[in-house]
Amino acid sequence: MRAFTRITGVVVATGLSGMGFQPAVADDATAIVTTVCVACHGADGNSVAPMFPKLAGQRPEYLAKQLKEFLASKRKNEIMAPMIASLKGDDVPGLAAYFSAQKPVPAGVADSKLAEAGKKIYDDGNEESGVPACVGCHQANAAGNEQFPRLAGQFQAYTLQQLADFKAGVRTNDKGKLMRVVAGRMTDDEMKAVAEYLAGLN
């Protein structure tokens, strides 16, 4: 049995009981965040290292699904493996609720011209090469929904790595088949442009 420092907290109202989620006690989730998640993702889910994704404001359904798939080894990552080993299924709802409730801080745009090109691809796709518009699944301003993740404000490097992993067939979980097709049709320049655009969204 894991020993966590008990931190006094309040109930996090997830508002997701109708979707299989139950309200989680904040002190339990906070204890796990401060002992397991903080080094990579930050206490508020706004990682400062581009290789680690920002979790703040992410859809709780998506966070829960990813955590469960890491636990079931359907999604794999060498860095996440030892972290996941310290968790159990009952921890998932609380962690998903905790990070989704945090305020996201955008990574920021470094190249406005590239971001402009990325916006066009995100909104319209590339008809000639068969790349569909990203907005069709990830919604306006990359806010996401119950099935597709929020991409707004994510680090350029992390987004690029995920697209490359889908394209190479390394990542197969989640909407893997769909994303492998999409990423497979994108050029490196298109991936960079979309990643730059997403990094600036809030």
MDTraj code that builds the backbone (N, CA, C; nanometers):
import mdtraj as md
import numpy as np

residues = "MET ARG ALA PHE THR ARG ILE THR GLY VAL VAL VAL ALA THR GLY LEU SER GLY MET GLY PHE GLN PRO ALA VAL ALA ASP ASP ALA THR ALA ILE VAL THR THR VAL CYS VAL ALA CYS HIS GLY ALA ASP GLY ASN SER VAL ALA PRO MET PHE PRO LYS LEU ALA GLY GLN ARG PRO GLU TYR LEU ALA LYS GLN LEU LYS GLU PHE LEU ALA SER LYS ARG LYS ASN GLU ILE MET ALA PRO MET ILE ALA SER LEU LYS GLY ASP ASP VAL PRO GLY LEU ALA ALA TYR PHE SER ALA GLN LYS PRO VAL PRO ALA GLY VAL ALA ASP SER LYS LEU ALA GLU ALA GLY LYS LYS ILE TYR ASP ASP GLY ASN GLU GLU SER GLY VAL PRO ALA CYS VAL GLY CYS HIS GLN ALA ASN ALA ALA GLY ASN GLU GLN PHE PRO ARG LEU ALA GLY GLN PHE GLN ALA TYR THR LEU GLN GLN LEU ALA ASP PHE LYS ALA GLY VAL ARG THR ASN ASP LYS GLY LYS LEU MET ARG VAL VAL ALA GLY ARG MET THR ASP ASP GLU MET LYS ALA VAL ALA GLU TYR LEU ALA GLY LEU ASN".split()
xyz = np.array([
    [0.0850, -0.1198, 0.0000],
    [0.0000, 0.0000, 0.0000],
    [0.0880, 0.1240, 0.0000],
    [0.0634, 0.2163, -0.0886],
    [0.1454, 0.3352, -0.1013],
    [0.1182, 0.4290, 0.0143],
    [0.2232, 0.4954, 0.0576],
    [0.2074, 0.5932, 0.1653],
    [0.2140, 0.7318, 0.1050],
    [0.1048, 0.8020, 0.1116],
    [0.0995, 0.9381, 0.0609],
    [0.0802, 1.0335, 0.1772],
    [0.1426, 1.1489, 0.1668],
    [0.1207, 1.2532, 0.2663],
    [-0.0206, 1.3054, 0.2486],
    [-0.0952, 1.3053, 0.3550],
    [-0.2343, 1.3486, 0.3480],
    [-0.2396, 1.5012, 0.3436],
    [-0.2935, 1.5561, 0.2392],
    [-0.3038, 1.7009, 0.2255],
    [-0.4497, 1.7387, 0.2345],
    [-0.4820, 1.8261, 0.3276],
    [-0.6212, 1.8672, 0.3443],
    [-0.6705, 1.9317, 0.2179],
    [-0.7894, 1.8919, 0.1738],
    [-0.8422, 1.9474, 0.0505],
    [-0.9928, 1.9518, 0.0525],
    [-1.0488, 1.9870, -0.0592],
    [-1.1929, 1.9919, -0.0747],
    [-1.2324, 1.8984, -0.1862],
    [-1.3598, 1.8751, -0.1978],
    [-1.4074, 1.7881, -0.3036],
    [-1.3996, 1.8599, -0.4375],
    [-1.3418, 1.7920, -0.5362],
    [-1.3367, 1.8480, -0.6709],
    [-1.4644, 1.8076, -0.7416],
    [-1.5464, 1.9028, -0.7768],
    [-1.6718, 1.8717, -0.8454],
    [-1.6432, 1.8531, -0.9925],
    [-1.6378, 1.7300, -1.0357],
    [-1.6053, 1.7039, -1.1747],
    [-1.7219, 1.7286, -1.2671],
    [-1.8431, 1.7134, -1.2180],
    [-1.9587, 1.7320, -1.3047],
    [-1.9682, 1.6240, -1.4105],
    [-1.9037, 1.5099, -1.3833],
    [-1.8969, 1.4058, -1.4850],
    [-1.9618, 1.2756, -1.4400],
    [-2.0422, 1.2804, -1.3348],
    [-2.1008, 1.1580, -1.2843],
    [-2.1873, 1.0883, -1.3872],
    [-2.2456, 1.1658, -1.4774],
    [-2.3291, 1.1067, -1.5812],
    [-2.2497, 1.0355, -1.6870],
    [-2.1162, 1.0561, -1.6857],
    [-2.0303, 0.9921, -1.7846],
    [-1.9413, 0.8875, -1.7188],
    [-1.9802, 0.8417, -1.6014],
    [-1.9041, 0.7368, -1.5363],
    [-1.8017, 0.7884, -1.4366],
    [-1.7879, 0.9189, -1.4222],
    [-1.6945, 0.9769, -1.3282],
    [-1.7686, 1.0119, -1.1996],
    [-1.7006, 0.9971, -1.0879],
    [-1.7558, 1.0370, -0.9599],
    [-1.6693, 1.1485, -0.9033],
    [-1.7274, 1.2394, -0.8236],
    [-1.6469, 1.3436, -0.7614],
    [-1.5307, 1.2823, -0.6849],
    [-1.4116, 1.3438, -0.6973],
    [-1.2931, 1.2890, -0.6334],
    [-1.2466, 1.3817, -0.5226],
    [-1.1925, 1.3243, -0.4161],
    [-1.1417, 1.4041, -0.3053],
    [-1.0089, 1.4650, -0.3470],
    [-1.0004, 1.5955, -0.3404],
    [-0.8854, 1.6676, -0.3924],
    [-0.7549, 1.6324, -0.3241],
    [-0.7582, 1.6016, -0.1924],
    [-0.6318, 1.5752, -0.1239],
    [-0.5662, 1.4478, -0.1742],
    [-0.6437, 1.3460, -0.2113],
    [-0.5866, 1.2234, -0.2654],
    [-0.5196, 1.2501, -0.4000],
    [-0.5898, 1.3199, -0.4879],
    [-0.5344, 1.3505, -0.6189],
    [-0.4118, 1.4394, -0.6056],
    [-0.4190, 1.5381, -0.5178],
    [-0.3068, 1.6296, -0.4982],
    [-0.1844, 1.5559, -0.4467],
    [-0.2059, 1.4604, -0.3584],
    [-0.0941, 1.3831, -0.3046],
    [-0.0224, 1.3066, -0.4148],
    [-0.0992, 1.2481, -0.5054],
    [-0.0380, 1.1739, -0.6160],
    [0.0345, 1.2696, -0.7099],
    [-0.0280, 1.3829, -0.7381],
    [0.0345, 1.4817, -0.8266],
    [0.1682, 1.5268, -0.7690],
    [0.1711, 1.5572, -0.6401],
    [0.2925, 1.6112, -0.5787],
    [0.4008, 1.5076, -0.5552],
    [0.3664, 1.3801, -0.5627],
    [0.4673, 1.2760, -0.5425],
    [0.5029, 1.1998, -0.6700],
    [0.4131, 1.2000, -0.7677],
    [0.4357, 1.1205, -0.8890],
    [0.4426, 1.2055, -1.0163],
    [0.3472, 1.2958, -1.0321],
    [0.3312, 1.3669, -1.1600],
    [0.4111, 1.4963, -1.1726],
    [0.4400, 1.5591, -1.0605],
    [0.4927, 1.6956, -1.0603],
    [0.6239, 1.7130, -1.1365],
    [0.7126, 1.6169, -1.1298],
    [0.8448, 1.6321, -1.1910],
    [0.8378, 1.6550, -1.3409],
    [0.7427, 1.5911, -1.4066],
    [0.7311, 1.6044, -1.5527],
    [0.6218, 1.7025, -1.5958],
    [0.5071, 1.6969, -1.5288],
    [0.3914, 1.7741, -1.5733],
    [0.3635, 1.9002, -1.4916],
    [0.4364, 1.9201, -1.3836],
    [0.4146, 2.0380, -1.3008],
    [0.2961, 2.0197, -1.2080],
    [0.2960, 2.0927, -1.0979],
    [0.1882, 2.0794, -1.0002],
    [0.0541, 2.1237, -1.0559],
    [0.0568, 2.2158, -1.1537],
    [-0.0692, 2.2647, -1.2117],
    [-0.0924, 2.2112, -1.3524],
    [-0.0170, 2.1100, -1.3905],
    [-0.0353, 2.0491, -1.5227],
    [0.0246, 2.1276, -1.6368],
    [0.0966, 2.2353, -1.6055],
    [0.1627, 2.3142, -1.7092],
    [0.3120, 2.2826, -1.7084],
    [0.3471, 2.1765, -1.7747],
    [0.4867, 2.1354, -1.7824],
    [0.5720, 2.2478, -1.8400],
    [0.6955, 2.2554, -1.7955],
    [0.7868, 2.3563, -1.8503],
    [0.8870, 2.2932, -1.9459],
    [0.8829, 2.1623, -1.9590],
    [0.9729, 2.0903, -2.0492],
    [0.8960, 2.0489, -2.1741],
    [0.9371, 2.0955, -2.2919],
    [0.8652, 2.0675, -2.4165],
    [0.8429, 1.9206, -2.4481],
    [0.9242, 1.8312, -2.3902],
    [0.9071, 1.6888, -2.4189],
    [0.7894, 1.6286, -2.3424],
    [0.7437, 1.6989, -2.2383],
    [0.6335, 1.6493, -2.1576],
    [0.5072, 1.7306, -2.1854],
    [0.3950, 1.6640, -2.2099],
    [0.2726, 1.7376, -2.2464],
    [0.2127, 1.8196, -2.1338],
    [0.1494, 1.9281, -2.1718],
    [0.0708, 2.0073, -2.0791],
    [-0.0616, 1.9335, -2.0579],
    [-0.0989, 1.9135, -1.9332],
    [-0.2226, 1.8424, -1.8995],
    [-0.3324, 1.9359, -1.8492],
    [-0.2942, 2.0561, -1.8111],
    [-0.3917, 2.1509, -1.7565],
    [-0.5013, 2.1829, -1.8574],
    [-0.6265, 2.1708, -1.8132],
    [-0.7393, 2.2033, -1.8988],
    [-0.7743, 2.0958, -1.9996],
    [-0.7006, 1.9847, -1.9984],
    [-0.7293, 1.8763, -2.0925],
    [-0.8631, 1.8129, -2.0579],
    [-0.9289, 1.7577, -2.1560],
    [-1.0572, 1.6921, -2.1332],
    [-1.0412, 1.5773, -2.0334],
    [-1.1229, 1.5730, -1.9276],
    [-1.1087, 1.4664, -1.8276],
    [-1.1326, 1.3278, -1.8863],
    [-1.2245, 1.3194, -1.9830],
    [-1.2500, 1.1899, -2.0469],
    [-1.1247, 1.1393, -2.1179],
    [-1.0554, 1.2317, -2.1836],
    [-0.9342, 1.1944, -2.2571],
    [-0.8217, 1.1565, -2.1615],
    [-0.8043, 1.2352, -2.0562],
    [-0.7010, 1.2045, -1.9577],
    [-0.7248, 1.0671, -1.8959],
    [-0.8494, 1.0408, -1.8592],
    [-0.8826, 0.9117, -1.7986],
    [-0.8550, 0.7972, -1.8953],
    [-0.8910, 0.8166, -2.0213],
    [-0.8698, 0.7120, -2.1212],
    [-0.7211, 0.6831, -2.1404],
    [-0.6406, 0.7886, -2.1479],
    [-0.4974, 0.7692, -2.1668],
    [-0.4335, 0.7004, -2.0466],
    [-0.4706, 0.7422, -1.9274],
    [-0.4159, 0.6789, -1.8076],
    [-0.4523, 0.5303, -1.8017],
    [-0.5766, 0.4998, -1.8356],
    [-0.6195, 0.3596, -1.8348],
    [-0.5436, 0.2786, -1.9397],
    [-0.5156, 0.3410, -2.0534],
    [-0.4439, 0.2688, -2.1591],
    [-0.2959, 0.2538, -2.1254],
    [-0.2395, 0.3491, -2.0524],
    [-0.1035, 0.3312, -2.0013],
    [-0.1012, 0.2162, -1.9011],
    [-0.2000, 0.2139, -1.8131],
    [-0.2081, 0.1080, -1.7120],
    [-0.2232, -0.0296, -1.7760],
    [-0.2956, -0.0345, -1.8873],
    [-0.3195, -0.1619, -1.9564],
    [-0.2116, -0.1921, -2.0600],
    [-0.1092, -0.1063, -2.0678],
    [0.0011, -0.1210, -2.1643],
    [-0.0440, -0.1106, -2.3096],
    [-0.1598, -0.0473, -2.3317],
    [-0.2051, -0.0233, -2.4686],
    [-0.1335, 0.0985, -2.5267],
    [-0.0931, 0.1900, -2.4378],
    [-0.0093, 0.3026, -2.4768],
    [0.1188, 0.2913, -2.3957],
    [0.2321, 0.3054, -2.4626],
    [0.3591, 0.2827, -2.3946],
    [0.4518, 0.4030, -2.4080],
    [0.5280, 0.4255, -2.3015],
    [0.6274, 0.5316, -2.3007],
    [0.7277, 0.4968, -2.1914],
    [0.8551, 0.4988, -2.2261],
    [0.9581, 0.4571, -2.1313],
    [0.9604, 0.5433, -2.0055],
    [0.9364, 0.6730, -2.0213],
    [0.9386, 0.7623, -1.9058],
    [0.8145, 0.7430, -1.8194],
    [0.7001, 0.7200, -1.8851],
    [0.5748, 0.7025, -1.8111],
    [0.5653, 0.5676, -1.7411],
    [0.6324, 0.4671, -1.7927],
    [0.6197, 0.3305, -1.7401],
    [0.6396, 0.3207, -1.5886],
    [0.7497, 0.3708, -1.5331],
    [0.7662, 0.3593, -1.3870],
    [0.6677, 0.4458, -1.3080],
    [0.6217, 0.5549, -1.3682],
    [0.5242, 0.6396, -1.3004],
    [0.3893, 0.5681, -1.2922],
    [0.3497, 0.5095, -1.4034],
    [0.2228, 0.4366, -1.4096],
    [0.2240, 0.3175, -1.3147],
    [0.3400, 0.2571, -1.2976],
    [0.3505, 0.1391, -1.2106],
    [0.3126, 0.1712, -1.0665],
    [0.3200, 0.2991, -1.0299],
    [0.2872, 0.3375, -0.8922],
    [0.1401, 0.3723, -0.8745],
    [0.0642, 0.3672, -0.9849],
    [-0.0782, 0.4025, -0.9794],
    [-0.1670, 0.2794, -0.9880],
    [-0.2933, 0.3005, -0.9568],
    [-0.3931, 0.1951, -0.9728],
    [-0.5158, 0.2553, -1.0383],
    [-0.6050, 0.1711, -1.0849],
    [-0.7224, 0.2174, -1.1582],
    [-0.8079, 0.3167, -1.0816],
    [-0.8159, 0.2990, -0.9494],
    [-0.8992, 0.3881, -0.8690],
    [-0.8448, 0.5307, -0.8639],
    [-0.7169, 0.5480, -0.8996],
    [-0.6573, 0.6819, -0.8975],
    [-0.6961, 0.7648, -1.0201],
    [-0.7389, 0.6981, -1.1246],
    [-0.7610, 0.7643, -1.2534],
    [-0.8649, 0.8761, -1.2498],
    [-0.9864, 0.8538, -1.2002],
    [-1.0862, 0.9619, -1.2019],
    [-1.0407, 1.0878, -1.1299],
    [-0.9770, 1.0717, -1.0146],
    [-0.9314, 1.1861, -0.9379],
    [-0.8242, 1.2655, -1.0107],
    [-0.7294, 1.1954, -1.0720],
    [-0.6229, 1.2633, -1.1461],
    [-0.6784, 1.3352, -1.2685],
    [-0.7704, 1.2704, -1.3385],
    [-0.8317, 1.3325, -1.4564],
    [-0.9066, 1.4590, -1.4166],
    [-0.9797, 1.4518, -1.3055],
    [-1.0549, 1.5674, -1.2571],
    [-0.9603, 1.6793, -1.2144],
    [-0.8522, 1.6419, -1.1469],
    [-0.7567, 1.7412, -1.0974],
    [-0.6941, 1.8203, -1.2118],
    [-0.6368, 1.7514, -1.3080],
    [-0.5672, 1.8210, -1.4164],
    [-0.6629, 1.8964, -1.5082],
    [-0.7809, 1.8427, -1.5315],
    [-0.8765, 1.9128, -1.6181],
    [-0.9224, 2.0432, -1.5561],
    [-0.9180, 2.0517, -1.4234],
    [-0.9631, 2.1716, -1.3536],
    [-0.8568, 2.2815, -1.3480],
    [-0.7334, 2.2500, -1.3868],
    [-0.6256, 2.3487, -1.3811],
    [-0.6316, 2.4438, -1.5011],
    [-0.5830, 2.5642, -1.4821],
    [-0.5840, 2.6645, -1.5888],
    [-0.4662, 2.6439, -1.6829],
    [-0.4924, 2.6206, -1.8123],
    [-0.3825, 2.5979, -1.9073],
    [-0.3088, 2.7257, -1.9428],
    [-0.1786, 2.7129, -1.9594],
    [-0.0946, 2.8240, -2.0032],
    [-0.0348, 2.7857, -2.1385],
    [-0.0662, 2.8590, -2.2445],
    [-0.0172, 2.8243, -2.3787],
    [0.1351, 2.8234, -2.3872],
    [0.1880, 2.7372, -2.4703],
    [0.3326, 2.7318, -2.4903],
    [0.3826, 2.8595, -2.5561],
    [0.3015, 2.9151, -2.6474],
    [0.3389, 3.0392, -2.7144],
    [0.3959, 3.0164, -2.8532],
    [0.3710, 3.1114, -2.9411],
    [0.4175, 3.1033, -3.0797],
    [0.5556, 3.1650, -3.0946],
    [0.6447, 3.0948, -3.1616],
    [0.7800, 3.1457, -3.1863],
    [0.7930, 3.2013, -3.3274],
    [0.7075, 3.1525, -3.4187],
    [0.7141, 3.1938, -3.5592],
    [0.5711, 3.2221, -3.6069],
    [0.5338, 3.3495, -3.6109],
    [0.3962, 3.3860, -3.6458],
    [0.3598, 3.3490, -3.7896],
    [0.4551, 3.3572, -3.8805],
    [0.4278, 3.3220, -4.0200],
    [0.3996, 3.1728, -4.0330],
    [0.4751, 3.0928, -3.9601],
    [0.4547, 2.9480, -3.9606],
    [0.3208, 2.9142, -3.8980],
    [0.2868, 2.9849, -3.7905],
    [0.1587, 2.9622, -3.7235],
    [0.0423, 2.9950, -3.8159],
    [0.0576, 3.0971, -3.8967],
    [-0.0469, 3.1342, -3.9921],
    [-0.0693, 3.0233, -4.0936],
    [0.0397, 2.9638, -4.1396],
    [0.0295, 2.8511, -4.2335],
    [-0.0366, 2.7321, -4.1645],
    [-0.0043, 2.7142, -4.0370],
    [-0.0631, 2.6043, -3.9609],
    [-0.2116, 2.6207, -3.9416],
    [-0.2554, 2.7442, -3.9222],
    [-0.3983, 2.7709, -3.9056],
    [-0.4761, 2.7291, -4.0292],
    [-0.4210, 2.7561, -4.1454],
    [-0.4880, 2.7193, -4.2704],
    [-0.5038, 2.5676, -4.2821],
    [-0.3987, 2.4957, -4.2456],
    [-0.4058, 2.3490, -4.2496],
    [-0.5052, 2.2984, -4.1453],
    [-0.5003, 2.3569, -4.0260],
    [-0.5903, 2.3147, -3.9190],
    [-0.7358, 2.3364, -3.9588],
    [-0.7640, 2.4514, -4.0189],
    [-0.9016, 2.4863, -4.0541],
    [-0.9499, 2.4225, -4.1841],
    [-0.8586, 2.4089, -4.2809],
    [-0.9003, 2.3652, -4.4151],
    [-0.8377, 2.2361, -4.4635],
    [-0.7312, 2.1913, -4.3994],
    [-0.6619, 2.0728, -4.4460],
    [-0.5858, 2.0999, -4.5742],
    [-0.5525, 1.9937, -4.6462],
    [-0.4853, 2.0045, -4.7755],
    [-0.5580, 1.9119, -4.8723],
    [-0.6436, 1.9693, -4.9528],
    [-0.7273, 1.8910, -5.0426],
    [-0.6450, 1.8105, -5.1429],
    [-0.5343, 1.8671, -5.1894],
    [-0.4524, 1.8001, -5.2903],
    [-0.3898, 1.6711, -5.2387],
    [-0.3462, 1.6732, -5.1142],
    [-0.2803, 1.5544, -5.0589],
    [-0.3734, 1.4687, -4.9731],
    [-0.4969, 1.5159, -4.9548],
    [-0.5937, 1.4381, -4.8787],
    [-0.5826, 1.4529, -4.7282],
    [-0.5145, 1.5577, -4.6824],
    [-0.5060, 1.5830, -4.5385],
    [-0.6349, 1.6522, -4.4950],
    [-0.7112, 1.5908, -4.4059],
    [-0.8372, 1.6536, -4.3630],
    [-0.8125, 1.7692, -4.2670],
    [-0.9097, 1.8556, -4.2548],
    [-0.8994, 1.9669, -4.1607],
    [-0.9010, 1.9126, -4.0182],
    [-0.8080, 1.9582, -3.9367],
    [-0.7986, 1.9129, -3.7972],
    [-0.9213, 1.9540, -3.7161],
    [-0.9798, 2.0680, -3.7551],
    [-1.0923, 2.1228, -3.6806],
    [-1.2121, 2.0283, -3.6777],
    [-1.2213, 1.9400, -3.7759],
    [-1.3340, 1.8466, -3.7822],
    [-1.3428, 1.7563, -3.6608],
    [-1.2279, 1.7202, -3.6034],
    [-1.2268, 1.6341, -3.4849],
    [-1.1937, 1.7111, -3.3574],
    [-1.0955, 1.7995, -3.3667],
    [-1.0455, 1.8666, -3.2469],
    [-1.1161, 1.9975, -3.2154],
    [-1.2131, 2.0346, -3.3001],
    [-1.3013, 2.1482, -3.2741],
    [-1.2317, 2.2840, -3.2926],
    [-1.3148, 2.3882, -3.2923],
    [-1.2649, 2.5244, -3.3079],
    [-1.1711, 2.5581, -3.1926],
    [-1.0638, 2.6283, -3.2249],
    [-0.9624, 2.6662, -3.1260],
    [-0.8985, 2.5456, -3.0576],
    [-0.9108, 2.4293, -3.1214],
    [-0.8488, 2.3063, -3.0703],
    [-0.8911, 2.2738, -2.9279],
    [-1.0168, 2.3029, -2.8961],
    [-1.0684, 2.2787, -2.7607],
    [-1.0967, 2.1318, -2.7334],
    [-1.1125, 2.0511, -2.8388],
    [-1.1403, 1.9098, -2.8216],
    [-1.2831, 1.8828, -2.7765],
    [-1.3145, 1.7558, -2.7571],
    [-1.4459, 1.7154, -2.7068],
    [-1.4299, 1.5844, -2.6307],
    [-1.5388, 1.5119, -2.6074],
    [-1.5303, 1.3894, -2.5289],
    [-1.4469, 1.2809, -2.5961],
    [-1.4377, 1.2840, -2.7295],
    [-1.3650, 1.1800, -2.8008],
    [-1.2244, 1.2204, -2.8437],
    [-1.2052, 1.3496, -2.8691],
    [-1.0774, 1.3960, -2.9205],
    [-1.0158, 1.4982, -2.8257],
    [-0.8839, 1.4905, -2.8050],
    [-0.8193, 1.5743, -2.7037],
    [-0.8103, 1.7221, -2.7384],
    [-0.8000, 1.8008, -2.6340],
    [-0.7675, 1.9419, -2.6469],
    [-0.6216, 1.9507, -2.6913],
    [-0.5945, 2.0293, -2.7958],
    [-0.4583, 2.0477, -2.8450],
    [-0.4085, 2.1905, -2.8230],
    [-0.4988, 2.2793, -2.7874],
    [-0.4662, 2.4206, -2.7717],
    [-0.3559, 2.4424, -2.6691],
    [-0.2537, 2.5206, -2.7070],
    [-0.1477, 2.5585, -2.6158],
    [-0.0398, 2.4560, -2.5932],
    [-0.0501, 2.3391, -2.6597],
    [0.0469, 2.2320, -2.6376],
    [0.1846, 2.2694, -2.6938],
    [0.2880, 2.2181, -2.6338],
    [0.4237, 2.2416, -2.6822],
    [0.4411, 2.1933, -2.8263],
    [0.5117, 2.2722, -2.9066],
    [0.5391, 2.2345, -3.0448],
    [0.6100, 2.0989, -3.0509],
    [0.7119, 2.0828, -2.9680],
    [0.7924, 1.9610, -2.9714],
    [0.7094, 1.8371, -2.9391],
    [0.6193, 1.8488, -2.8414],
    [0.5372, 1.7339, -2.8042],
    [0.4394, 1.6990, -2.9157],
    [0.3746, 1.8003, -2.9727],
    [0.2809, 1.7762, -3.0825],
    [0.3516, 1.7113, -3.2004],
    [0.4685, 1.7615, -3.2337],
    [0.5451, 1.7049, -3.3450],
    [0.5814, 1.5593, -3.3184],
    [0.6209, 1.5297, -3.1953],
    [0.6583, 1.3924, -3.1620],
    [0.5400, 1.2968, -3.1752],
    [0.4219, 1.3407, -3.1310],
    [0.3040, 1.2552, -3.1418],
    [0.2662, 1.2320, -3.2880],
    [0.2722, 1.3368, -3.3688],
    [0.2427, 1.3213, -3.5116],
    [0.3425, 1.2262, -3.5764],
    [0.4693, 1.2401, -3.5411],
    [0.5725, 1.1520, -3.5971],
    [0.5495, 1.0073, -3.5528],
    [0.5091, 0.9888, -3.4273],
    [0.4834, 0.8538, -3.3769],
    [0.3627, 0.7905, -3.4458],
    [0.2588, 0.8708, -3.4697],
    [0.1432, 0.8181, -3.5435],
    [0.1851, 0.7810, -3.6850],
    [0.2615, 0.8684, -3.7487],
    [0.3036, 0.8455, -3.8870],
    [0.3892, 0.7197, -3.8991],
    [0.4756, 0.6974, -3.8005],
    [0.5649, 0.5820, -3.8028],
    [0.4984, 0.4545, -3.7505],
    [0.3756, 0.4681, -3.6998],
    [0.3056, 0.3515, -3.6467],
    [0.3511, 0.3126, -3.5076],
    [0.4283, 0.4017, -3.4425],
    [0.4757, 0.3749, -3.3068],
    [0.3615, 0.3880, -3.2067],
    [0.2778, 0.4866, -3.2282],
    [0.1625, 0.5053, -3.1402],
    [0.0389, 0.4498, -3.2088],
    [-0.0237, 0.3549, -3.1428],
    [-0.1376, 0.2864, -3.2039],
    [-0.2646, 0.2928, -3.1204],
    [-0.2569, 0.3490, -3.0009],
    [-0.3759, 0.3514, -2.9151],
    [-0.4691, 0.4649, -2.9533],
    [-0.5747, 0.4799, -2.8777],
    [-0.6693, 0.5890, -2.8957],
    [-0.7291, 0.5839, -3.0365],
    [-0.7303, 0.6970, -3.1076],
    [-0.7806, 0.7000, -3.2448],
    [-0.6642, 0.6729, -3.3398],
    [-0.5841, 0.5746, -3.3037],
    [-0.4605, 0.5472, -3.3745],
    [-0.4738, 0.5271, -3.5238],
    [-0.5723, 0.4482, -3.5660],
    [-0.5867, 0.4203, -3.7086],
    [-0.6144, 0.5484, -3.7860],
    [-0.7054, 0.6294, -3.7348],
    [-0.7394, 0.7549, -3.8009],
    [-0.6190, 0.8481, -3.8057],
    [-0.5507, 0.8636, -3.6921],
    [-0.4380, 0.9552, -3.6872],
    [-0.3189, 0.9042, -3.7670],
    [-0.3029, 0.7745, -3.7789],
    [-0.1937, 0.7223, -3.8627],
    [-0.2164, 0.7595, -4.0079],
    [-0.3414, 0.7563, -4.0513],
    [-0.3738, 0.7957, -4.1887],
    [-0.3492, 0.9448, -4.2085],
    [-0.3989, 1.0255, -4.1148],
    [-0.3839, 1.1709, -4.1257],
    [-0.2371, 1.2105, -4.1243],
    [-0.1641, 1.1632, -4.0230],
    [-0.0223, 1.1984, -4.0109],
    [0.0583, 1.1453, -4.1294],
    [0.0173, 1.0306, -4.1803],
    [0.0878, 0.9718, -4.2937],
    [0.0798, 1.0545, -4.4202],
    [-0.0207, 1.1392, -4.4281],
    [-0.0384, 1.2241, -4.5458],
    [0.0243, 1.3634, -4.5278],
    [0.0665, 1.3925, -4.4071],
    [0.1227, 1.5244, -4.3798],
    [0.2733, 1.5282, -4.4058],
    [0.3195, 1.6393, -4.4593],
    [0.4628, 1.6594, -4.4764],
    [0.5209, 1.7082, -4.3436],
    [0.6525, 1.7037, -4.3323],
    [0.7177, 1.7531, -4.2114],
    [0.6875, 1.9016, -4.1912],
    [0.6861, 1.9762, -4.2998],
    [0.6585, 2.1196, -4.2906],
    [0.5160, 2.1454, -4.2437],
    [0.4212, 2.0639, -4.2893],
    [0.2824, 2.0803, -4.2449],
    [0.2693, 2.0494, -4.0966],
    [0.3388, 1.9467, -4.0516],
    [0.3356, 1.9120, -3.9095],
    [0.3914, 2.0262, -3.8254],
    [0.5029, 2.0831, -3.8687],
    [0.5644, 2.1930, -3.7952],
    [0.4714, 2.3143, -3.7894],
    [0.4052, 2.3407, -3.9006],
    [0.3147, 2.4559, -3.9069],
    [0.1960, 2.4384, -3.8132],
    [0.1350, 2.3212, -3.8158],
    [0.0201, 2.2950, -3.7292],
    [0.0614, 2.3005, -3.5822],
    [0.1760, 2.2408, -3.5506],
    [0.2246, 2.2426, -3.4129],
    [0.2484, 2.3856, -3.3646],
    [0.3011, 2.4700, -3.4531],
    [0.3261, 2.6091, -3.4166],
    [0.1949, 2.6839, -3.3906],
    [0.0979, 2.6599, -3.4756],
    [-0.0344, 2.7238, -3.4598],
    [-0.0985, 2.6821, -3.3281],
    [-0.0983, 2.5536, -3.2997],
    [-0.1619, 2.5028, -3.1780],
    [-0.0973, 2.5585, -3.0520],
    [0.0334, 2.5780, -3.0548],
    [0.1062, 2.6245, -2.9368],
    [0.0592, 2.7618, -2.8892],
    [0.0044, 2.8406, -2.9798],
    [-0.0377, 2.9752, -2.9437],
    [-0.1824, 2.9867, -2.9008],
    [-0.2589, 2.8795, -2.9132],
    [-0.4006, 2.8853, -2.8786],
    [-0.4225, 2.8735, -2.7285],
    [-0.5245, 2.9418, -2.6815],
    [-0.5574, 2.9345, -2.5383],
    [-0.7037, 2.8935, -2.5262],
])
top = md.Topology()
chain = top.add_chain()
for i, resn in enumerate(residues, 1):
    res = top.add_residue(resn, chain, resSeq=i)
    for name in ("N", "CA", "C"):
        top.add_atom(name, md.element.get_by_symbol(name[0]), res)
traj = md.Trajectory(xyz[None], top)
